[in-house]
Amino acid sequence: MADPGNKNETTSTTQPVQTREAAGAHARPDRLARQAVRAASLGMFLDGFDLSIMAIALLPLRADWHLGAGAIGDLMAAALIGSLMGGLVGGRMVDRFGRRALLLPNVALYAFGALASAASTGLTGLWLGRFIVGLAVGMDYPLVATVVAEYSAEGRRGRGFAGINVAWYLGALASTVLGLALLAVGPDSWRFMLGAALLPALVLLWLRRRIPESPRWLARHGRRAQAEEALQRLHPDWSVPHIEQALTGFEGARRPLRVLLRAPWRARLALSLIPWTCLDIVGLGIGLYFPLVLRMQGLASNNTAASAINAAFLLVSTLGILFVYTRLDRWGRIPLQFAGFTLMSAGLIVFAFGIAFHEVMNVYAGAAVYSLGTGIGPGVTAMALAVEIFPTELRASAGGLATAVSRLGAAASAIVFPRLDEALGLANVLTLMAGVALVGAWVTRLYPVEPAGRTLEALEGRDE
């Protein structure tokens, strides 16, 4: 079956015809576009901050509230279930009402959920607070991914998606360091940890206030004059003919959502949904409990040591992302995603071997290989593939669906992980996770749609 992205691959609408010198006063003519990408991407800082601070907060919370495995799993799944619903709702809203529709409201919702979590007096209240936080994060995922895809220069989209994930890991590292500092507060330290998310949320509200609407979305919805104005703001050095050429490329009849169920879009849905779900099942299942696992396995003598070790492996993933930062658009998403999943699986097998035979060096070596694989591969590429390979009018909806399905897998993993650990043992659970990572690698190889080096318009084609 022909792939809709094979048409017009050489068409480019993003290389300005004027030189930098001809632009005159504009030393960095695309400054607003870059600011928009950065401001949107910082939403992932909040997600990384939240999930990682919860992993640290669980240490004093578990002891303070005497939580069992079932209660821990249910509580850790709350934000993931919220993300599932947020992805579905947010993606459709962003496609229907525009990219600006959720830029500020979902950050405000996140701040409210963080405060509600910190002030909770029982499991039900804490679960609801965590659910609200997850709802806001889930709404942000398709929005952020879509903004990065549509506002980045074609040859720099890969860097934009790498930047998203650097922001995620910076949030995770920042919350881990903060959690380490707050552990000294005592049994109620978890409240300060969860409430601390308010500060980055307020900063993000300020940074996002000036992001303009997407010219692609405006043009596809027949608002050409507004699309032209947005392009002029984002790229003030573009000539009038070049803006007209870009707008013509952006325009076109809108497809209904059901088109994604037809061939060949079904294969793209598989590439979008399955690898990201595999990543979340493995990554969030392990990541949410890693500090606790270190304590329960006797690999860390105290909560502070467990948190510090967790931060070290987050840093390994961050270094992996930085390594591929300039290479994503040259090496391609598909090869890096396949390699990343393969390394993740290999690392988990070594990790499992170390747990089974009490080999501490194998535990740390396996965790390092796993973390590196996440950083160089699906930790960056899964979100990119979820939006780049779909039409403008359905891009956020497809990204939202991928967010929802992946978070469904993550929520199931969060609920089941501690129970499986009790029933099967950690080594067997890690082996199962290695198998899930191999499924992600297999689907990546089976449906290879490569966005690198192609415009969004060439990728979506017009085959209807």
C-alpha positions in Angstrom: 0.0 0.0 0.0 1.4 3.4 -0.9 2.5 5.7 1.9 0.8 9.1 1.8 4.1 10.7 2.8 5.9 9.7 -0.4 4.4 12.6 -2.4 6.1 15.9 -2.8 9.1 15.0 -0.7 11.2 17.6 -2.3 8.7 20.4 -1.6 10.0 22.8 1.0 8.2 25.8 2.5 10.6 26.7 5.2 13.8 27.9 3.6 13.7 31.7 3.4 14.6 33.2 0.0 16.2 36.3 1.6 19.6 36.1 3.1 20.3 37.0 6.7 22.0 40.1 5.5 19.0 41.2 3.5 16.9 41.0 6.6 18.8 44.0 7.9 17.9 44.7 11.5 16.9 41.1 12.4 20.0 39.6 14.0 17.9 36.5 14.9 14.8 36.8 12.6 13.2 33.6 13.9 13.6 34.6 17.5 9.9 34.5 18.3 9.5 31.0 16.7 12.4 29.7 18.8 10.9 31.3 22.0 7.5 29.7 21.2 9.2 26.2 20.9 11.1 26.7 24.1 8.1 28.1 26.1 5.9 25.2 24.9 8.6 22.6 25.6 8.9 23.7 29.2 5.5 22.1 29.8 7.5 18.8 29.8 9.6 20.2 32.6 6.5 20.1 34.7 5.8 16.5 33.8 9.3 15.4 34.6 9.2 17.4 37.8 5.9 15.9 38.9 6.6 12.2 38.2 10.1 12.3 39.7 9.1 14.3 42.8 6.3 11.8 43.4 8.9 9.0 43.3 10.8 10.8 46.1 7.7 11.8 48.0 6.6 8.2 48.1 9.5 7.4 50.4 8.3 9.5 53.5 4.6 9.1 52.4 4.7 5.3 52.5 6.0 5.4 56.0 3.8 8.2 57.2 0.5 6.7 56.0 1.6 3.0 56.2 0.8 2.3 52.6 0.7 -1.3 51.2 1.6 -2.4 47.7 -2.0 -2.0 46.5 -2.5 1.5 47.8 0.9 2.5 46.4 0.1 1.2 43.0 -3.3 2.9 42.9 -1.9 6.2 44.1 0.9 6.2 41.6 -1.6 5.4 38.8 -3.8 8.4 39.6 -1.8 11.0 37.6 -1.3 8.5 34.7 -5.1 7.9 34.5 -5.5 11.7 34.5 -3.0 11.9 31.6 -4.9 9.3 29.7 -8.1 11.4 29.8 -6.2 14.7 29.3 -4.5 13.4 26.1 -7.8 12.4 24.5 -9.6 15.7 25.4 -6.6 18.0 24.9 -5.7 16.6 21.5 -9.1 17.2 20.1 -9.4 20.7 21.6 -6.1 21.7 20.2 -7.1 20.6 16.7 -10.5 22.1 16.9 -9.9 25.4 18.7 -6.2 26.1 17.9 -2.8 25.6 19.4 -3.2 28.5 21.8 -6.5 27.2 23.3 -4.7 25.2 26.1 -1.4 27.0 26.4 -2.4 28.7 29.7 -5.5 26.9 31.1 -3.9 23.5 31.5 -0.9 25.1 33.3 -3.3 26.8 35.7 -5.1 23.4 36.2 -1.7 21.8 37.0 -1.0 24.4 39.7 -4.4 23.8 41.3 -3.8 20.0 41.3 -0.4 20.4 42.9 -1.8 22.5 45.7 -4.7 20.1 46.2 -2.3 17.2 46.4 -0.1 19.0 49.0 -3.1 19.8 51.2 -4.8 16.4 51.1 -5.6 14.7 54.4 -6.4 11.2 53.1 -5.9 8.8 50.2 -9.0 9.9 48.3 -8.1 13.6 48.4 -4.5 12.8 47.4 -5.7 10.6 44.5 -7.9 13.3 43.2 -5.2 15.9 43.4 -2.8 13.6 41.5 -5.5 12.9 39.0 -6.0 16.6 38.3 -2.2 17.1 37.9 -2.2 14.2 35.4 -5.2 15.6 33.5 -3.3 18.9 33.0 -0.1 17.1 31.9 -2.0 14.8 29.5 -3.6 17.8 27.8 -0.2 19.4 27.4 1.5 16.5 25.7 -0.2 16.7 22.3 -0.1 20.5 22.5 3.7 20.7 23.1 4.5 18.1 20.5 2.4 19.8 17.9 3.9 23.3 18.7 7.4 21.9 18.3 6.5 20.1 15.0 4.8 23.2 13.5 7.0 26.0 14.8 10.4 24.5 14.3 12.4 24.9 11.1 12.2 21.7 9.1 15.9 20.9 9.5 15.7 21.5 13.3 12.5 19.6 14.3 14.6 16.8 15.7 16.4 19.3 18.0 13.1 20.6 19.1 11.9 17.2 20.2 15.3 16.5 21.9 14.8 19.8 23.7 11.4 18.6 24.9 13.0 15.6 26.5 15.9 17.5 27.9 13.3 19.7 29.6 11.6 16.6 31.0 14.9 15.3 32.4 15.8 18.7 33.8 12.5 18.8 35.6 13.1 15.3 36.9 16.6 16.2 38.1 15.4 19.4 39.6 12.7 17.7 41.6 15.1 14.9 42.7 17.5 17.5 44.1 14.7 19.4 45.7 13.3 16.1 47.1 16.6 15.3 48.6 16.8 18.7 50.3 13.2 18.4 51.6 13.6 14.9 53.0 15.2 16.6 56.1 11.9 18.3 56.9 10.5 15.1 58.3 7.3 12.9 57.8 5.4 15.8 56.2 8.2 16.5 53.6 6.1 15.0 50.9 3.6 17.9 51.2 6.3 20.4 50.4 7.5 18.3 47.5 4.1 18.1 45.8 3.3 21.7 46.5 6.7 22.9 45.1 5.4 22.4 41.6 3.5 25.7 41.9 6.6 27.8 41.2 7.6 26.3 37.8 3.9 26.4 36.8 3.7 30.2 37.5 6.9 30.7 35.5 5.5 28.7 32.6 2.3 30.8 32.6 4.5 33.9 32.1 6.6 32.5 29.4 3.7 31.1 27.3 1.7 34.3 27.2 3.2 35.6 23.9 3.1 32.4 21.8 1.2 33.2 18.5 -1.3 30.8 16.9 0.1 28.2 14.4 0.1 29.5 10.8 -0.4 26.0 9.6 -3.6 25.6 11.8 -4.9 29.0 10.7 -4.3 28.3 7.0 -5.9 24.9 7.2 -9.0 26.5 8.8 -9.4 29.0 6.1 -8.0 32.0 8.0 -5.3 33.0 5.5 -5.0 36.7 6.6 -4.4 35.7 10.2 -2.0 32.9 9.1 0.0 35.5 7.1 0.2 37.8 10.1 1.4 34.9 12.3 4.1 34.0 9.8 5.3 37.6 9.6 5.6 37.6 13.4 7.4 34.3 13.5 9.7 34.9 10.5 10.0 38.6 9.9 12.8 38.1 7.3 10.7 36.1 4.9 9.8 37.8 1.7 6.2 38.2 0.6 6.5 35.6 -2.2 7.9 33.1 0.2 5.1 33.7 2.8 2.6 33.2 0.0 4.3 30.0 -1.1 4.3 28.7 2.5 0.6 29.6 3.0 -0.3 27.8 -0.2 1.5 24.7 1.1 -0.3 24.9 4.4 -3.8 25.1 3.0 -5.9 22.2 2.0 -9.2 20.4 2.7 -9.5 19.1 6.2 -9.7 15.3 6.7 -12.1 13.8 9.3 -10.7 12.0 12.3 -12.0 8.6 10.9 -9.4 8.8 8.1 -6.8 7.5 10.5 -8.6 4.2 10.5 -8.0 3.7 6.8 -4.9 2.3 5.1 -2.2 3.4 5.0 -2.8 5.6 8.1 -3.4 2.6 10.2 0.2 1.6 9.9 1.2 5.1 11.1 -1.1 4.8 14.0 0.6 1.5 15.0 4.0 3.3 14.8 2.6 6.2 16.9 0.8 4.2 19.6 2.6 0.9 20.2 6.3 2.0 20.7 5.3 5.0 22.9 3.0 2.6 25.0 5.9 0.2 25.3 8.2 3.0 26.5 5.7 4.1 29.1 5.0 0.6 30.4 8.7 0.1 30.9 9.9 3.6 31.7 7.2 4.8 34.0 6.7 1.4 35.6 10.4 1.3 36.6 10.9 5.1 37.0 8.1 5.6 39.5 9.4 2.9 41.8 13.2 3.0 41.3 14.1 4.8 44.5 11.8 2.5 46.4 13.2 -0.6 44.7 16.7 0.5 45.7 15.6 0.8 49.4 13.7 -2.5 49.4 16.6 -4.4 47.7 19.1 -3.0 50.2 21.0 -1.2 47.4 20.6 2.2 49.2 21.1 2.6 52.9 18.7 5.4 53.3 16.2 7.6 51.4 18.8 10.2 50.6 21.1 7.6 49.0 18.2 6.2 47.0 17.2 9.6 45.6 20.9 10.4 44.7 21.3 7.1 42.8 18.0 7.8 41.0 19.3 11.2 40.0 22.5 9.7 38.6 20.6 7.5 36.2 18.3 10.3 35.1 21.6 12.1 34.3 22.7 9.2 32.1 19.4 9.5 30.1 19.9 13.2 29.8 23.4 12.7 28.4 22.0 10.3 25.9 19.5 12.9 24.6 22.3 15.5 24.4 24.4 13.1 22.3 21.6 12.7 19.7 20.5 16.3 19.9 22.3 17.4 16.7 22.0 13.9 15.1 18.3 13.2 15.1 17.7 15.1 11.8 20.8 13.3 10.2 20.5 9.8 11.6 16.7 9.6 11.6 14.0 8.8 14.2 13.6 5.1 13.2 17.2 3.9 13.5 17.6 5.7 16.8 14.3 4.4 18.2 15.2 0.8 17.2 18.6 1.1 18.8 17.3 2.7 21.9 14.7 0.0 22.6 17.3 -2.7 22.0 19.6 -1.1 24.5 16.8 -0.8 27.0 16.0 -4.5 26.7 19.6 -5.5 27.1 20.1 -3.3 30.1 17.0 -4.7 31.8 18.2 -8.3 31.3 21.6 -7.4 32.9 19.6 -5.5 35.7 17.5 -8.6 36.3 20.6 -10.9 36.4 22.1 -8.6 39.0 19.0 -8.7 41.2 18.7 -12.5 40.8 22.3 -13.2 41.7 22.9 -10.3 44.1 25.5 -8.7 41.8 25.4 -5.0 42.6 27.7 -4.1 39.7 25.4 -5.8 37.2 22.4 -3.9 38.7 24.1 -0.6 38.2 25.5 -1.5 34.8 22.2 -2.7 33.5 20.4 0.4 34.8 23.0 2.6 33.1 22.6 0.8 29.7 18.8 0.9 30.1 18.9 4.6 30.9 21.2 5.4 27.9 18.9 3.5 25.6 15.9 5.5 26.7 17.8 8.8 26.1 19.2 8.1 22.7 16.0 6.5 21.4 12.3 6.3 22.3 12.6 8.8 25.1 12.9 11.4 22.2 11.6 9.7 19.1 8.3 8.3 20.4 6.7 11.7 20.9 8.1 13.0 17.6 6.6 10.2 15.6 3.3 10.6 17.3 2.7 14.0 15.6 5.1 14.5 12.7 3.6 11.8 10.5 0.0 13.0 10.6 -1.9 15.8 8.8 -2.1 19.3 10.4 -5.8 19.1 11.1 -5.4 15.8 12.9 -1.9 16.2 14.3 -2.8 17.0 17.9 -5.6 14.5 17.9 -3.2 11.7 16.9 -0.7 12.9 19.5 -3.4 13.0 22.1 -4.5 9.5 21.2 -0.9 8.3 21.5 -0.6 10.1 24.9 -3.8 8.4 26.1 -2.9 4.9 25.0 0.6 5.2 26.3 -0.6 6.4 29.7 -3.1 3.6 29.8 -0.1 1.2 29.6 1.8 3.3 32.1 -1.1 3.3 34.6 -1.5 -0.4 34.2 2.2 -0.8 34.8 2.1 1.5 37.9 -0.8 -0.6 39.4 0.6 -4.0 38.5 4.4 -3.4 39.1 4.4 -3.6 43.0 1.9 -6.5 42.9 4.0 -8.5 40.4 7.1 -7.7 42.4 5.5 -9.3 45.4 4.2 -12.3 43.4 7.0 -13.0 41.0 10.1 -11.2 42.3 11.8 -8.2 40.8 14.1 -10.2 38.5 11.2 -11.7 36.7 9.3 -8.4 36.4 12.4 -6.8 34.9 12.6 -9.7 32.4 9.0 -9.1 31.4 9.8 -5.4 30.9 12.7 -6.3 28.7 10.2 -8.2 26.5 8.0 -5.2 26.3 10.9 -3.1 25.1 11.6 -5.7 22.3 8.0 -5.3 21.1 8.7 -1.6 20.8 11.8 -2.3 18.7 9.9 -4.8 16.5 7.0 -2.4 15.7 9.5 0.3 14.9 11.2 -1.9 12.4 7.9 -3.2 11.0 6.4 0.3 10.2 9.3 2.6 9.4 8.0 6.0 8.4 11.0 8.4 8.6 10.2 12.1 9.1 13.8 13.3 9.1 14.7 15.4 6.1 11.0 15.8 5.0 8.6 18.7 5.4 5.4 18.2 7.3 3.5 18.8 4.1 5.4 16.2 2.2 4.9 13.7 5.1 1.1 14.2 5.2 0.6 14.1 1.4 -2.9 14.7 -0.1 -4.2 11.3 -1.0 -7.9 11.7 -0.1 
